[in-house]
Amino acid sequence: MSYGDASIFMICFSVVDNSSFEHVIEWWIPEVRRYSPTIPILLCGTKIDLRSDENCVKELHEKGLDCISSEEGVYMAKKKGCVGYVENSAKLKQNLNETFESVVRSCGKVGASSSNEKDKCSIQ
């Protein structure tokens, strides 16, 4: 696996899909750490609008599950050594600017970029 000249990784999961969250924690973060150990990771919860969708919440409860909370996202980001945690809803255009501002701010953290070009931010 090759990630080129990445300056940061934004790894996303759906806050209403527990398997998505687990897959990020068990597969993607370790995968990125294995091949790019010095590149910062920003963890991102998506589809936050569905936390208030009655049908979606009902389906989760019928399976004995809940939505991934903001607190769980923050906790896991810290536990896994990510530079931060953000959430958004593309459907409602909620927190999209904040998400990408966080990506850009985080580009310079934790040994970001194998390149000597400090004015460049490559997002993977």
Phi and psi in degrees as a GROMACS rama.xvg file:
@    title "Ramachandran Plot"
@    xaxis  label "Phi"
@    yaxis  label "Psi"
@TYPE xy
-133.488  135.884  SER-2
-118.414  15.0334  TYR-3
57.0631  -133.047  GLY-4
-101.205  41.0885  ASP-5
-59.6219  138.585  ALA-6
-98.4885  -24.9909  SER-7
-159.536  152.829  ILE-8
-116.641  130.827  PHE-9
-107.956  111.754  MET-10
-104.244  123.062  ILE-11
-111.905  152.433  CYS-12
-146.564  157.956  PHE-13
-85.8764  130.577  SER-14
-70.7549  -8.56352  VAL-15
-110.499  14.8174  VAL-16
-132.251  95.0586  ASP-17
-58.7452  -35.0594  ASN-18
-67.8076  -32.3092  SER-19
-62.6404  -46.0468  SER-20
-62.4353  -46.8287  PHE-21
-62.1964  -39.5193  GLU-22
-64.8866  -39.1388  HIS-23
-61.6978  -45.356  VAL-24
-70.7201  -43.2165  ILE-25
-87.3155  -23.6806  GLU-26
-118.545  -59.5536  TRP-27
-69.0227  -44.8633  TRP-28
-63.1628  -47.7512  ILE-29
-60.8824  -36.595  PRO-30
-60.6004  -48.9617  GLU-31
-65.5724  -42.4097  VAL-32
-61.8125  -36.0795  ARG-33
-65.6358  -43.6796  ARG-34
-96.0128  -20.5998  TYR-35
-142.449  66.6212  SER-36
-64.4977  -21.1339  PRO-37
-99.2618  -4.05697  THR-38
-86.1081  129.991  ILE-39
-66.9502  151.6  PRO-40
-120.78  131.583  ILE-41
-108.904  121.856  LEU-42
-87.9842  135.498  LEU-43
-132.779  122.245  CYS-44
-91.5137  129.012  GLY-45
-112.132  170.806  THR-46
61.2166  36.7464  LYS-47
-64.9755  -19.2003  ILE-48
-62.3634  -27.2659  ASP-49
-76.3518  -10.4821  LEU-50
-61.9974  -26.4888  ARG-51
-105.13  9.8305  SER-52
-84.9405  112.393  ASP-53
-56.9705  -42.5985  GLU-54
-64.8962  -41.996  ASN-55
-64.7692  -46.5659  CYS-56
-63.6815  -40.2293  VAL-57
-62.2732  -44.5125  LYS-58
-59.3631  -43.1846  GLU-59
-63.0132  -46.7158  LEU-60
-61.8724  -36.0073  HIS-61
-63.1758  -25.2526  GLU-62
-94.4357  3.46358  LYS-63
76.2116  25.2591  GLY-64
-119.989  164.131  LEU-65
-128.037  165.88  ASP-66
-64.7834  152.346  CYS-67
-73.0127  123.974  ILE-68
-81.7912  162.517  SER-69
-58.5933  -39.907  SER-70
-63.4215  -39.2975  GLU-71
-64.594  -40.0771  GLU-72
-63.3487  -46.4632  GLY-73
-61.8458  -45.8516  VAL-74
-58.9085  -47.575  TYR-75
-67.3077  -37.4431  MET-76
-60.5752  -44.263  ALA-77
-65.7524  -45.8244  LYS-78
-60.1935  -36.8934  LYS-79
-92.4492  4.31966  LYS-80
75.4479  24.7197  GLY-81
-76.0737  157.296  CYS-82
-77.7189  -11.2628  VAL-83
173.639  178.219  GLY-84
-137.26  132.969  TYR-85
-132.412  160.669  VAL-86
-135.162  152.795  GLU-87
-157.515  170.918  ASN-88
-134.536  111.676  SER-89
-67.2261  -36.5289  ALA-90
-58.6259  -45.432  LYS-91
-94.9451  0.0431317  LEU-92
55.8049  39.5565  LYS-93
-97.5927  126.03  GLN-94
65.8014  17.7921  ASN-95
-68.4342  -46.6038  LEU-96
-60.9565  -43.8981  ASN-97
-61.2818  -37.8841  GLU-98
-60.8772  -50.5027  THR-99
-75.0565  -26.4692  PHE-100
-64.9996  -38.9649  GLU-101
-63.4262  -39.3647  SER-102
-60.5403  -49.967  VAL-103
-64.5142  -43.8351  VAL-104
-60.7943  -35.1569  ARG-105
-80.917  -10.83  SER-106
-56.941  -33.7857  CYS-107
-89.0766  3.65149  GLY-108
-92.1218  153.741  LYS-109
51.4179  53.7754  VAL-110
66.1021  29.8908  GLY-111
-58.6784  141.51  ALA-112
71.5473  124.286  SER-113
-81.7437  -6.08379  SER-114
-85.8692  153.892  SER-115
-85.6458  -4.61297  ASN-116
-81.8677  101.691  GLU-117
-75.9269  -14.1972  LYS-118
-93.7673  10.1951  ASP-119
-114.539  140.293  LYS-120
-132.386  110.866  CYS-121
-101.825  116.251  SER-122
-99.2976  129.795  ILE-123
